[in-house]
Amino acid sequence: MLFALTFLVPIAVVAVVVLAGVLPAQRAAPVRRGAALCAPLAAVPAGLLAVFGGGESVDVPWLLFGTRFSVDAVARPLLSIAALLYGGPLLALT
């Protein structure tokens, strides 16, 4: 569940910003502003996965000759640093 949120929440934020481009300028600005305010929350699932995602793995057999996403002892600190480096600048921009 956390793996799916880690990938889907940032994609959803980007999709909202992109789809706001088809709106009129008066409506697009508030939608983009709302997406920008919610953008730091896109890093939260990755942080939660780094803290609480012990032993979870997801197999994706169709991707690159069968790929497995898992969080182990090496990936946990790297994922937490990535979440901080992704969420921190987004928080500073809003």
mmCIF file as gemmi writes it, N, C-alpha and C atoms, coordinates in Angstrom:
data_model
loop_
_atom_site.group_PDB
_atom_site.id
_atom_site.type_symbol
_atom_site.label_atom_id
_atom_site.label_alt_id
_atom_site.label_comp_id
_atom_site.label_asym_id
_atom_site.label_entity_id
_atom_site.label_seq_id
_atom_site.pdbx_PDB_ins_code
_atom_site.Cartn_x
_atom_site.Cartn_y
_atom_site.Cartn_z
_atom_site.occupancy
_atom_site.B_iso_or_equiv
_atom_site.pdbx_formal_charge
_atom_site.auth_seq_id
_atom_site.auth_asym_id
_atom_site.pdbx_PDB_model_num
ATOM 1 N N . MET Axp A 1 ? 0.818 -1.194 0 1 0 ? 1 A 1
ATOM 2 C CA . MET Axp A 1 ? 0 0 0 1 0 ? 1 A 1
ATOM 3 C C . MET Axp A 1 ? 0.863 1.259 0 1 0 ? 1 A 1
ATOM 4 N N . LEU Axp A 2 ? 1.888 1.293 0.866 1 0 ? 2 A 1
ATOM 5 C CA . LEU Axp A 2 ? 2.753 2.467 0.901 1 0 ? 2 A 1
ATOM 6 C C . LEU Axp A 2 ? 3.571 2.61 -0.374 1 0 ? 2 A 1
ATOM 7 N N . PHE Axp A 3 ? 3.931 1.458 -0.988 1 0 ? 3 A 1
ATOM 8 C CA . PHE Axp A 3 ? 4.657 1.529 -2.243 1 0 ? 3 A 1
ATOM 9 C C . PHE Axp A 3 ? 3.811 2.225 -3.309 1 0 ? 3 A 1
ATOM 10 N N . ALA Axp A 4 ? 2.555 1.881 -3.385 1 0 ? 4 A 1
ATOM 11 C CA . ALA Axp A 4 ? 1.664 2.49 -4.376 1 0 ? 4 A 1
ATOM 12 C C . ALA Axp A 4 ? 1.512 3.988 -4.117 1 0 ? 4 A 1
ATOM 13 N N . LEU Axp A 5 ? 1.328 4.364 -2.87 1 0 ? 5 A 1
ATOM 14 C CA . LEU Axp A 5 ? 1.191 5.783 -2.541 1 0 ? 5 A 1
ATOM 15 C C . LEU Axp A 5 ? 2.469 6.552 -2.825 1 0 ? 5 A 1
ATOM 16 N N . THR Axp A 6 ? 3.618 5.904 -2.603 1 0 ? 6 A 1
ATOM 17 C CA . THR Axp A 6 ? 4.897 6.562 -2.848 1 0 ? 6 A 1
ATOM 18 C C . THR Axp A 6 ? 5.049 6.954 -4.305 1 0 ? 6 A 1
ATOM 19 N N . PHE Axp A 7 ? 4.525 6.133 -5.209 1 0 ? 7 A 1
ATOM 20 C CA . PHE Axp A 7 ? 4.623 6.439 -6.627 1 0 ? 7 A 1
ATOM 21 C C . PHE Axp A 7 ? 3.451 7.272 -7.133 1 0 ? 7 A 1
ATOM 22 N N . LEU Axp A 8 ? 2.254 7.031 -6.619 1 0 ? 8 A 1
ATOM 23 C CA . LEU Axp A 8 ? 1.057 7.644 -7.192 1 0 ? 8 A 1
ATOM 24 C C . LEU Axp A 8 ? 0.78 9.065 -6.708 1 0 ? 8 A 1
ATOM 25 N N . VAL Axp A 9 ? 1.125 9.396 -5.483 1 0 ? 9 A 1
ATOM 26 C CA . VAL Axp A 9 ? 0.817 10.739 -4.971 1 0 ? 9 A 1
ATOM 27 C C . VAL Axp A 9 ? 1.612 11.819 -5.721 1 0 ? 9 A 1
ATOM 28 N N . PRO Axp A 10 ? 2.932 11.67 -5.931 1 0 ? 10 A 1
ATOM 29 C CA . PRO Axp A 10 ? 3.625 12.693 -6.734 1 0 ? 10 A 1
ATOM 30 C C . PRO Axp A 10 ? 3.117 12.772 -8.171 1 0 ? 10 A 1
ATOM 31 N N . ILE Axp A 11 ? 2.773 11.629 -8.752 1 0 ? 11 A 1
ATOM 32 C CA . ILE Axp A 11 ? 2.228 11.638 -10.109 1 0 ? 11 A 1
ATOM 33 C C . ILE Axp A 11 ? 0.894 12.373 -10.144 1 0 ? 11 A 1
ATOM 34 N N . ALA Axp A 12 ? 0.084 12.21 -9.114 1 0 ? 12 A 1
ATOM 35 C CA . ALA Axp A 12 ? -1.211 12.902 -9.061 1 0 ? 12 A 1
ATOM 36 C C . ALA Axp A 12 ? -1.031 14.409 -8.942 1 0 ? 12 A 1
ATOM 37 N N . VAL Axp A 13 ? -0.053 14.854 -8.157 1 0 ? 13 A 1
ATOM 38 C CA . VAL Axp A 13 ? 0.194 16.294 -8.019 1 0 ? 13 A 1
ATOM 39 C C . VAL Axp A 13 ? 0.638 16.882 -9.356 1 0 ? 13 A 1
ATOM 40 N N . VAL Axp A 14 ? 1.534 16.188 -10.04 1 0 ? 14 A 1
ATOM 41 C CA . VAL Axp A 14 ? 1.996 16.659 -11.349 1 0 ? 14 A 1
ATOM 42 C C . VAL Axp A 14 ? 0.839 16.657 -12.35 1 0 ? 14 A 1
ATOM 43 N N . ALA Axp A 15 ? -0.019 15.647 -12.294 1 0 ? 15 A 1
ATOM 44 C CA . ALA Axp A 15 ? -1.157 15.575 -13.212 1 0 ? 15 A 1
ATOM 45 C C . ALA Axp A 15 ? -2.117 16.743 -12.992 1 0 ? 15 A 1
ATOM 46 N N . VAL Axp A 16 ? -2.325 17.138 -11.754 1 0 ? 16 A 1
ATOM 47 C CA . VAL Axp A 16 ? -3.2 18.28 -11.471 1 0 ? 16 A 1
ATOM 48 C C . VAL Axp A 16 ? -2.61 19.559 -12.057 1 0 ? 16 A 1
ATOM 49 N N . VAL Axp A 17 ? -1.29 19.732 -11.913 1 0 ? 17 A 1
ATOM 50 C CA . VAL Axp A 17 ? -0.649 20.933 -12.454 1 0 ? 17 A 1
ATOM 51 C C . VAL Axp A 17 ? -0.737 20.933 -13.981 1 0 ? 17 A 1
ATOM 52 N N . VAL Axp A 18 ? -0.492 19.784 -14.589 1 0 ? 18 A 1
ATOM 53 C CA . VAL Axp A 18 ? -0.537 19.707 -16.055 1 0 ? 18 A 1
ATOM 54 C C . VAL Axp A 18 ? -1.957 19.916 -16.565 1 0 ? 18 A 1
ATOM 55 N N . LEU Axp A 19 ? -2.923 19.283 -15.938 1 0 ? 19 A 1
ATOM 56 C CA . LEU Axp A 19 ? -4.303 19.427 -16.392 1 0 ? 19 A 1
ATOM 57 C C . LEU Axp A 19 ? -4.865 20.818 -16.12 1 0 ? 19 A 1
ATOM 58 N N . ALA Axp A 20 ? -4.248 21.563 -15.216 1 0 ? 20 A 1
ATOM 59 C CA . ALA Axp A 20 ? -4.679 22.945 -14.996 1 0 ? 20 A 1
ATOM 60 C C . ALA Axp A 20 ? -4.342 23.815 -16.196 1 0 ? 20 A 1
ATOM 61 N N . GLY Axp A 21 ? -3.45 23.335 -17.058 1 0 ? 21 A 1
ATOM 62 C CA . GLY Axp A 21 ? -3.1 24.091 -18.252 1 0 ? 21 A 1
ATOM 63 C C . GLY Axp A 21 ? -4.224 24.18 -19.261 1 0 ? 21 A 1
ATOM 64 N N . VAL Axp A 22 ? -5.182 23.273 -19.2 1 0 ? 22 A 1
ATOM 65 C CA . VAL Axp A 22 ? -6.305 23.337 -20.133 1 0 ? 22 A 1
ATOM 66 C C . VAL Axp A 22 ? -7.434 24.233 -19.627 1 0 ? 22 A 1
ATOM 67 N N . LEU Axp A 23 ? -7.33 24.66 -18.395 1 0 ? 23 A 1
ATOM 68 C CA . LEU Axp A 23 ? -8.348 25.552 -17.831 1 0 ? 23 A 1
ATOM 69 C C . LEU Axp A 23 ? -8.079 26.992 -18.263 1 0 ? 23 A 1
ATOM 70 N N . PRO Axp A 24 ? -9.094 27.839 -18.194 1 0 ? 24 A 1
ATOM 71 C CA . PRO Axp A 24 ? -8.846 29.263 -18.444 1 0 ? 24 A 1
ATOM 72 C C . PRO Axp A 24 ? -7.882 29.828 -17.4 1 0 ? 24 A 1
ATOM 73 N N . ALA Axp A 25 ? -7.209 30.901 -17.744 1 0 ? 25 A 1
ATOM 74 C CA . ALA Axp A 25 ? -6.166 31.459 -16.872 1 0 ? 25 A 1
ATOM 75 C C . ALA Axp A 25 ? -6.684 31.843 -15.491 1 0 ? 25 A 1
ATOM 76 N N . GLN Axp A 26 ? -7.94 32.3 -15.432 1 0 ? 26 A 1
ATOM 77 C CA . GLN Axp A 26 ? -8.496 32.719 -14.145 1 0 ? 26 A 1
ATOM 78 C C . GLN Axp A 26 ? -8.708 31.529 -13.213 1 0 ? 26 A 1
ATOM 79 N N . ARG Axp A 27 ? -9.02 30.379 -13.785 1 0 ? 27 A 1
ATOM 80 C CA . ARG Axp A 27 ? -9.247 29.187 -12.961 1 0 ? 27 A 1
ATOM 81 C C . ARG Axp A 27 ? -7.981 28.383 -12.761 1 0 ? 27 A 1
ATOM 82 N N . ALA Axp A 28 ? -7.03 28.484 -13.702 1 0 ? 28 A 1
ATOM 83 C CA . ALA Axp A 28 ? -5.812 27.681 -13.624 1 0 ? 28 A 1
ATOM 84 C C . ALA Axp A 28 ? -4.904 28.133 -12.481 1 0 ? 28 A 1
ATOM 85 N N . ALA Axp A 29 ? -4.833 29.421 -12.228 1 0 ? 29 A 1
ATOM 86 C CA . ALA Axp A 29 ? -3.944 29.935 -11.184 1 0 ? 29 A 1
ATOM 87 C C . ALA Axp A 29 ? -4.296 29.395 -9.798 1 0 ? 29 A 1
ATOM 88 N N . PRO Axp A 30 ? -5.574 29.421 -9.375 1 0 ? 30 A 1
ATOM 89 C CA . PRO Axp A 30 ? -5.879 28.851 -8.057 1 0 ? 30 A 1
ATOM 90 C C . PRO Axp A 30 ? -5.649 27.335 -7.98 1 0 ? 30 A 1
ATOM 91 N N . VAL Axp A 31 ? -5.882 26.63 -9.083 1 0 ? 31 A 1
ATOM 92 C CA . VAL Axp A 31 ? -5.669 25.182 -9.084 1 0 ? 31 A 1
ATOM 93 C C . VAL Axp A 31 ? -4.183 24.883 -8.94 1 0 ? 31 A 1
ATOM 94 N N . ARG Axp A 32 ? -3.351 25.611 -9.688 1 0 ? 32 A 1
ATOM 95 C CA . ARG Axp A 32 ? -1.902 25.413 -9.574 1 0 ? 32 A 1
ATOM 96 C C . ARG Axp A 32 ? -1.396 25.81 -8.199 1 0 ? 32 A 1
ATOM 97 N N . ARG Axp A 33 ? -1.947 26.869 -7.639 1 0 ? 33 A 1
ATOM 98 C CA . ARG Axp A 33 ? -1.542 27.294 -6.289 1 0 ? 33 A 1
ATOM 99 C C . ARG Axp A 33 ? -1.92 26.238 -5.261 1 0 ? 33 A 1
ATOM 100 N N . GLY Axp A 34 ? -3.098 25.665 -5.392 1 0 ? 34 A 1
ATOM 101 C CA . GLY Axp A 34 ? -3.506 24.6 -4.479 1 0 ? 34 A 1
ATOM 102 C C . GLY Axp A 34 ? -2.632 23.37 -4.623 1 0 ? 34 A 1
ATOM 103 N N . ALA Axp A 35 ? -2.262 23.033 -5.857 1 0 ? 35 A 1
ATOM 104 C CA . ALA Axp A 35 ? -1.365 21.891 -6.066 1 0 ? 35 A 1
ATOM 105 C C . ALA Axp A 35 ? 0.012 22.178 -5.494 1 0 ? 35 A 1
ATOM 106 N N . ALA Axp A 36 ? 0.476 23.421 -5.613 1 0 ? 36 A 1
ATOM 107 C CA . ALA Axp A 36 ? 1.778 23.78 -5.05 1 0 ? 36 A 1
ATOM 108 C C . ALA Axp A 36 ? 1.759 23.709 -3.527 1 0 ? 36 A 1
ATOM 109 N N . LEU Axp A 37 ? 0.644 24.083 -2.923 1 0 ? 37 A 1
ATOM 110 C CA . LEU Axp A 37 ? 0.546 23.989 -1.462 1 0 ? 37 A 1
ATOM 111 C C . LEU Axp A 37 ? 0.487 22.545 -0.98 1 0 ? 37 A 1
ATOM 112 N N . CYS Axp A 38 ? -0.077 21.661 -1.796 1 0 ? 38 A 1
ATOM 113 C CA . CYS Axp A 38 ? -0.166 20.251 -1.428 1 0 ? 38 A 1
ATOM 114 C C . CYS Axp A 38 ? 1.063 19.441 -1.852 1 0 ? 38 A 1
ATOM 115 N N . ALA Axp A 39 ? 1.94 20.036 -2.65 1 0 ? 39 A 1
ATOM 116 C CA . ALA Axp A 39 ? 3.092 19.308 -3.179 1 0 ? 39 A 1
ATOM 117 C C . ALA Axp A 39 ? 4.028 18.753 -2.097 1 0 ? 39 A 1
ATOM 118 N N . PRO Axp A 40 ? 4.291 19.458 -0.982 1 0 ? 40 A 1
ATOM 119 C CA . PRO Axp A 40 ? 5.152 18.851 0.042 1 0 ? 40 A 1
ATOM 120 C C . PRO Axp A 40 ? 4.573 17.573 0.641 1 0 ? 40 A 1
ATOM 121 N N . LEU Axp A 41 ? 3.26 17.423 0.594 1 0 ? 41 A 1
ATOM 122 C CA . LEU Axp A 41 ? 2.647 16.199 1.113 1 0 ? 41 A 1
ATOM 123 C C . LEU Axp A 41 ? 2.929 14.99 0.225 1 0 ? 41 A 1
ATOM 124 N N . ALA Axp A 42 ? 3.422 15.23 -0.986 1 0 ? 42 A 1
ATOM 125 C CA . ALA Axp A 42 ? 3.74 14.133 -1.893 1 0 ? 42 A 1
ATOM 126 C C . ALA Axp A 42 ? 4.934 13.325 -1.398 1 0 ? 42 A 1
ATOM 127 N N . ALA Axp A 43 ? 5.773 13.911 -0.554 1 0 ? 43 A 1
ATOM 128 C CA . ALA Axp A 43 ? 6.934 13.202 -0.02 1 0 ? 43 A 1
ATOM 129 C C . ALA Axp A 43 ? 6.605 12.413 1.247 1 0 ? 43 A 1
ATOM 130 N N . VAL Axp A 44 ? 5.443 12.624 1.814 1 0 ? 44 A 1
ATOM 131 C CA . VAL Axp A 44 ? 5.069 11.947 3.06 1 0 ? 44 A 1
ATOM 132 C C . VAL Axp A 44 ? 4.984 10.423 2.912 1 0 ? 44 A 1
ATOM 133 N N . PRO Axp A 45 ? 4.376 9.87 1.852 1 0 ? 45 A 1
ATOM 134 C CA . PRO Axp A 45 ? 4.351 8.405 1.747 1 0 ? 45 A 1
ATOM 135 C C . PRO Axp A 45 ? 5.743 7.773 1.674 1 0 ? 45 A 1
ATOM 136 N N . ALA Axp A 46 ? 6.696 8.447 1.025 1 0 ? 46 A 1
ATOM 137 C CA . ALA Axp A 46 ? 8.059 7.913 0.978 1 0 ? 46 A 1
ATOM 138 C C . ALA Axp A 46 ? 8.697 7.929 2.358 1 0 ? 46 A 1
ATOM 139 N N . GLY Axp A 47 ? 8.447 8.977 3.121 1 0 ? 47 A 1
ATOM 140 C CA . GLY Axp A 47 ? 8.957 9.024 4.495 1 0 ? 47 A 1
ATOM 141 C C . GLY Axp A 47 ? 8.33 7.962 5.374 1 0 ? 47 A 1
ATOM 142 N N . LEU Axp A 48 ? 7.031 7.757 5.21 1 0 ? 48 A 1
ATOM 143 C CA . LEU Axp A 48 ? 6.368 6.703 5.987 1 0 ? 48 A 1
ATOM 144 C C . LEU Axp A 48 ? 6.866 5.327 5.584 1 0 ? 48 A 1
ATOM 145 N N . LEU Axp A 49 ? 7.137 5.143 4.308 1 0 ? 49 A 1
ATOM 146 C CA . LEU Axp A 49 ? 7.681 3.868 3.848 1 0 ? 49 A 1
ATOM 147 C C . LEU Axp A 49 ? 9.061 3.631 4.438 1 0 ? 49 A 1
ATOM 148 N N . ALA Axp A 50 ? 9.866 4.694 4.561 1 0 ? 50 A 1
ATOM 149 C CA . ALA Axp A 50 ? 11.194 4.547 5.153 1 0 ? 50 A 1
ATOM 150 C C . ALA Axp A 50 ? 11.117 4.188 6.631 1 0 ? 50 A 1
ATOM 151 N N . VAL Axp A 51 ? 10.111 4.71 7.324 1 0 ? 51 A 1
ATOM 152 C CA . VAL Axp A 51 ? 9.997 4.459 8.764 1 0 ? 51 A 1
ATOM 153 C C . VAL Axp A 51 ? 9.273 3.153 9.061 1 0 ? 51 A 1
ATOM 154 N N . PHE Axp A 52 ? 8.151 2.915 8.4 1 0 ? 52 A 1
ATOM 155 C CA . PHE Axp A 52 ? 7.297 1.778 8.746 1 0 ? 52 A 1
ATOM 156 C C . PHE Axp A 52 ? 7.291 0.65 7.724 1 0 ? 52 A 1
ATOM 157 N N . GLY Axp A 53 ? 8.039 0.753 6.647 1 0 ? 53 A 1
ATOM 158 C CA . GLY Axp A 53 ? 7.951 -0.224 5.566 1 0 ? 53 A 1
ATOM 159 C C . GLY Axp A 53 ? 8.916 -1.377 5.675 1 0 ? 53 A 1
ATOM 160 N N . GLY Axp A 54 ? 9.051 -1.958 6.808 1 0 ? 54 A 1
ATOM 161 C CA . GLY Axp A 54 ? 9.988 -3.062 6.974 1 0 ? 54 A 1
ATOM 162 C C . GLY Axp A 54 ? 9.461 -4.367 6.415 1 0 ? 54 A 1
ATOM 163 N N . GLY Axp A 55 ? 10.216 -4.973 5.531 1 0 ? 55 A 1
ATOM 164 C CA . GLY Axp A 55 ? 9.858 -6.282 5.015 1 0 ? 55 A 1
ATOM 165 C C . GLY Axp A 55 ? 8.866 -6.296 3.875 1 0 ? 55 A 1
ATOM 166 N N . GLU Axp A 56 ? 8.368 -5.163 3.46 1 0 ? 56 A 1
ATOM 167 C CA . GLU Axp A 56 ? 7.436 -5.133 2.337 1 0 ? 56 A 1
ATOM 168 C C . GLU Axp A 56 ? 8.204 -5.213 1.03 1 0 ? 56 A 1
ATOM 169 N N . SER Axp A 57 ? 7.624 -5.875 0.062 1 0 ? 57 A 1
ATOM 170 C CA . SER Axp A 57 ? 8.208 -5.886 -1.274 1 0 ? 57 A 1
ATOM 171 C C . SER Axp A 57 ? 7.094 -5.992 -2.299 1 0 ? 57 A 1
ATOM 172 N N . VAL Axp A 58 ? 7.373 -5.454 -3.467 1 0 ? 58 A 1
ATOM 173 C CA . VAL Axp A 58 ? 6.413 -5.479 -4.573 1 0 ? 58 A 1
ATOM 174 C C . VAL Axp A 58 ? 7.144 -6.027 -5.786 1 0 ? 58 A 1
ATOM 175 N N . ASP Axp A 59 ? 6.574 -7.054 -6.407 1 0 ? 59 A 1
ATOM 176 C CA . ASP Axp A 59 ? 7.139 -7.629 -7.616 1 0 ? 59 A 1
ATOM 177 C C . ASP Axp A 59 ? 6.417 -7.051 -8.833 1 0 ? 59 A 1
ATOM 178 N N . VAL Axp A 60 ? 7.19 -6.599 -9.785 1 0 ? 60 A 1
ATOM 179 C CA . VAL Axp A 60 ? 6.652 -6.07 -11.039 1 0 ? 60 A 1
ATOM 180 C C . VAL Axp A 60 ? 7.272 -6.884 -12.167 1 0 ? 60 A 1
ATOM 181 N N . PRO Axp A 61 ? 6.644 -7.99 -12.56 1 0 ? 61 A 1
ATOM 182 C CA . PRO Axp A 61 ? 7.278 -8.896 -13.52 1 0 ? 61 A 1
ATOM 183 C C . PRO Axp A 61 ? 7.404 -8.328 -14.931 1 0 ? 61 A 1
ATOM 184 N N . TRP Axp A 62 ? 6.589 -7.362 -15.316 1 0 ? 62 A 1
ATOM 185 C CA . TRP Axp A 62 ? 6.625 -6.828 -16.663 1 0 ? 62 A 1
ATOM 186 C C . TRP Axp A 62 ? 7.672 -5.742 -16.835 1 0 ? 62 A 1
ATOM 187 N N . LEU Axp A 63 ? 8.268 -5.252 -15.757 1 0 ? 63 A 1
ATOM 188 C CA . LEU Axp A 63 ? 9.207 -4.142 -15.817 1 0 ? 63 A 1
ATOM 189 C C . LEU Axp A 63 ? 10.643 -4.632 -15.747 1 0 ? 63 A 1
ATOM 190 N N . LEU Axp A 64 ? 11.398 -4.428 -16.789 1 0 ? 64 A 1
ATOM 191 C CA . LEU Axp A 64 ? 12.837 -4.677 -16.799 1 0 ? 64 A 1
ATOM 192 C C . LEU Axp A 64 ? 13.187 -6.1 -16.376 1 0 ? 64 A 1
ATOM 193 N N . PHE Axp A 65 ? 12.629 -7.053 -17.06 1 0 ? 65 A 1
ATOM 194 C CA . PHE Axp A 65 ? 12.898 -8.475 -16.821 1 0 ? 65 A 1
ATOM 195 C C . PHE Axp A 65 ? 12.52 -8.931 -15.415 1 0 ? 65 A 1
ATOM 196 N N . GLY Axp A 66 ? 11.519 -8.364 -14.847 1 0 ? 66 A 1
ATOM 197 C CA . GLY Axp A 66 ? 11.059 -8.745 -13.511 1 0 ? 66 A 1
ATOM 198 C C . GLY Axp A 66 ? 11.78 -7.946 -12.443 1 0 ? 66 A 1
ATOM 199 N N . THR Axp A 67 ? 11.109 -6.965 -11.899 1 0 ? 67 A 1
ATOM 200 C CA . THR Axp A 67 ? 11.707 -6.069 -10.915 1 0 ? 67 A 1
ATOM 201 C C . THR Axp A 67 ? 11.04 -6.275 -9.572 1 0 ? 67 A 1
ATOM 202 N N . ARG Axp A 68 ? 11.819 -6.158 -8.511 1 0 ? 68 A 1
ATOM 203 C CA . ARG Axp A 68 ? 11.299 -6.24 -7.143 1 0 ? 68 A 1
ATOM 204 C C . ARG Axp A 68 ? 11.689 -4.968 -6.404 1 0 ? 68 A 1
ATOM 205 N N . PHE Axp A 69 ? 10.681 -4.281 -5.898 1 0 ? 69 A 1
ATOM 206 C CA . PHE Axp A 69 ? 10.905 -3.108 -5.065 1 0 ? 69 A 1
ATOM 207 C C . PHE Axp A 69 ? 10.768 -3.541 -3.616 1 0 ? 69 A 1
ATOM 208 N N . SER Axp A 70 ? 11.789 -3.278 -2.818 1 0 ? 70 A 1
ATOM 209 C CA . SER Axp A 70 ? 11.727 -3.607 -1.399 1 0 ? 70 A 1
ATOM 210 C C . SER Axp A 70 ? 12.549 -2.603 -0.61 1 0 ? 70 A 1
ATOM 211 N N . VAL Axp A 71 ? 12.251 -2.501 0.664 1 0 ? 71 A 1
ATOM 212 C CA . VAL Axp A 71 ? 12.984 -1.607 1.554 1 0 ? 71 A 1
ATOM 213 C C . VAL Axp A 71 ? 13.754 -2.484 2.532 1 0 ? 71 A 1
ATOM 214 N N . ASP Axp A 72 ? 15.083 -2.416 2.449 1 0 ? 72 A 1
ATOM 215 C CA . ASP Axp A 72 ? 15.919 -3.187 3.356 1 0 ? 72 A 1
ATOM 216 C C . ASP Axp A 72 ? 16.739 -2.227 4.215 1 0 ? 72 A 1
ATOM 217 N N . ALA Axp A 73 ? 17.718 -2.751 4.919 1 0 ? 73 A 1
ATOM 218 C CA . ALA Axp A 73 ? 18.51 -1.927 5.839 1 0 ? 73 A 1
ATOM 219 C C . ALA Axp A 73 ? 19.327 -0.867 5.11 1 0 ? 73 A 1
ATOM 220 N N . VAL Axp A 74 ? 19.728 -1.134 3.886 1 0 ? 74 A 1
ATOM 221 C CA . VAL Axp A 74 ? 20.5 -0.153 3.12 1 0 ? 74 A 1
ATOM 222 C C . VAL Axp A 74 ? 19.577 0.896 2.503 1 0 ? 74 A 1
ATOM 223 N N . ALA Axp A 75 ? 18.434 0.477 2.02 1 0 ? 75 A 1
ATOM 224 C CA . ALA Axp A 75 ? 17.529 1.393 1.329 1 0 ? 75 A 1
ATOM 225 C C . ALA Axp A 75 ? 16.786 2.33 2.279 1 0 ? 75 A 1
ATOM 226 N N . ARG Axp A 76 ? 16.613 1.934 3.515 1 0 ? 76 A 1
ATOM 227 C CA . ARG Axp A 76 ? 15.828 2.746 4.457 1 0 ? 76 A 1
ATOM 228 C C . ARG Axp A 76 ? 16.424 4.138 4.692 1 0 ? 76 A 1
ATOM 229 N N . PRO Axp A 77 ? 17.721 4.277 5.03 1 0 ? 77 A 1
ATOM 230 C CA . PRO Axp A 77 ? 18.238 5.643 5.199 1 0 ? 77 A 1
ATOM 231 C C . PRO Axp A 77 ? 18.292 6.429 3.888 1 0 ? 77 A 1
ATOM 232 N N . LEU Axp A 78 ? 18.549 5.744 2.778 1 0 ? 78 A 1
ATOM 233 C CA . LEU Axp A 78 ? 18.568 6.434 1.492 1 0 ? 78 A 1
ATOM 234 C C . LEU Axp A 78 ? 17.186 6.959 1.119 1 0 ? 78 A 1
ATOM 235 N N . LEU Axp A 79 ? 16.167 6.167 1.404 1 0 ? 79 A 1
ATOM 236 C CA . LEU Axp A 79 ? 14.803 6.601 1.117 1 0 ? 79 A 1
ATOM 237 C C . LEU Axp A 79 ? 14.391 7.763 2.009 1 0 ? 79 A 1
ATOM 238 N N . SER Axp A 80 ? 14.793 7.745 3.275 1 0 ? 80 A 1
ATOM 239 C CA . SER Axp A 80 ? 14.449 8.857 4.161 1 0 ? 80 A 1
ATOM 240 C C . SER Axp A 80 ? 15.171 10.129 3.742 1 0 ? 80 A 1
ATOM 241 N N . ILE Axp A 81 ? 16.435 10.025 3.308 1 0 ? 81 A 1
ATOM 242 C CA . ILE Axp A 81 ? 17.147 11.206 2.818 1 0 ? 81 A 1
ATOM 243 C C . ILE Axp A 81 ? 16.488 11.724 1.546 1 0 ? 81 A 1
ATOM 244 N N . ALA Axp A 82 ? 16.096 10.823 0.65 1 0 ? 82 A 1
ATOM 245 C CA . ALA Axp A 82 ? 15.43 11.242 -0.581 1 0 ? 82 A 1
ATOM 246 C C . ALA Axp A 82 ? 14.111 11.944 -0.278 1 0 ? 82 A 1
ATOM 247 N N . ALA Axp A 83 ? 13.347 11.43 0.691 1 0 ? 83 A 1
ATOM 248 C CA . ALA Axp A 83 ? 12.077 12.076 1.051 1 0 ? 83 A 1
ATOM 249 C C . ALA Axp A 83 ? 12.317 13.47 1.622 1 0 ? 83 A 1
ATOM 250 N N . LEU Axp A 84 ? 13.357 13.623 2.44 1 0 ? 84 A 1
ATOM 251 C CA . LEU Axp A 84 ? 13.673 14.943 2.993 1 0 ? 84 A 1
ATOM 252 C C . LEU Axp A 84 ? 14.173 15.902 1.918 1 0 ? 84 A 1
ATOM 253 N N . LEU Axp A 85 ? 15.002 15.398 1.001 1 0 ? 85 A 1
ATOM 254 C CA . LEU Axp A 85 ? 15.516 16.256 -0.063 1 0 ? 85 A 1
ATOM 255 C C . LEU Axp A 85 ? 14.442 16.617 -1.084 1 0 ? 85 A 1
ATOM 256 N N . TYR Axp A 86 ? 13.412 15.803 -1.202 1 0 ? 86 A 1
ATOM 257 C CA . TYR Axp A 86 ? 12.306 16.094 -2.113 1 0 ? 86 A 1
ATOM 258 C C . TYR Axp A 86 ? 11.273 17.007 -1.444 1 0 ? 86 A 1
ATOM 259 N N . GLY Axp A 87 ? 10.955 16.724 -0.199 1 0 ? 87 A 1
ATOM 260 C CA . GLY Axp A 87 ? 9.92 17.481 0.493 1 0 ? 87 A 1
ATOM 261 C C . GLY Axp A 87 ? 10.386 18.839 1.012 1 0 ? 87 A 1
ATOM 262 N N . GLY Axp A 88 ? 11.649 18.931 1.392 1 0 ? 88 A 1
ATOM 263 C CA . GLY Axp A 88 ? 12.17 20.186 1.934 1 0 ? 88 A 1
ATOM 264 C C . GLY Axp A 88 ? 12.109 21.34 0.956 1 0 ? 88 A 1
ATOM 265 N N . PRO Axp A 89 ? 12.656 21.194 -0.237 1 0 ? 89 A 1
ATOM 266 C CA . PRO Axp A 89 ? 12.549 22.3 -1.203 1 0 ? 89 A 1
ATOM 267 C C . PRO Axp A 89 ? 11.111 22.611 -1.619 1 0 ? 89 A 1
ATOM 268 N N . LEU Axp A 90 ? 10.271 21.596 -1.687 1 0 ? 90 A 1
ATOM 269 C CA . LEU Axp A 90 ? 8.865 21.865 -2.017 1 0 ? 90 A 1
ATOM 270 C C . LEU Axp A 90 ? 8.203 22.678 -0.917 1 0 ? 90 A 1
ATOM 271 N N . LEU Axp A 91 ? 8.571 22.399 0.325 1 0 ? 91 A 1
ATOM 272 C CA . LEU Axp A 91 ? 8.033 23.166 1.443 1 0 ? 91 A 1
ATOM 273 C C . LEU Axp A 91 ? 8.554 24.595 1.407 1 0 ? 91 A 1
ATOM 274 N N . ALA Axp A 92 ? 9.821 24.771 1.01 1 0 ? 92 A 1
ATOM 275 C CA . ALA Axp A 92 ? 10.409 26.105 0.948 1 0 ? 92 A 1
ATOM 276 C C . ALA Axp A 92 ? 9.785 26.935 -0.172 1 0 ? 92 A 1
ATOM 277 N N . LEU Axp A 93 ? 9.358 26.279 -1.261 1 0 ? 93 A 1
ATOM 278 C CA . LEU Axp A 93 ? 8.747 27.017 -2.368 1 0 ? 93 A 1
ATOM 279 C C . LEU Axp A 93 ? 7.337 27.496 -2.063 1 0 ? 93 A 1
ATOM 280 N N . THR Axp A 94 ? 6.659 26.811 -1.172 1 0 ? 94 A 1
ATOM 281 C CA . THR Axp A 94 ? 5.296 27.227 -0.872 1 0 ? 94 A 1
ATOM 282 C C . THR Axp A 94 ? 5.357 28.192 0.252 1 0 ? 94 A 1
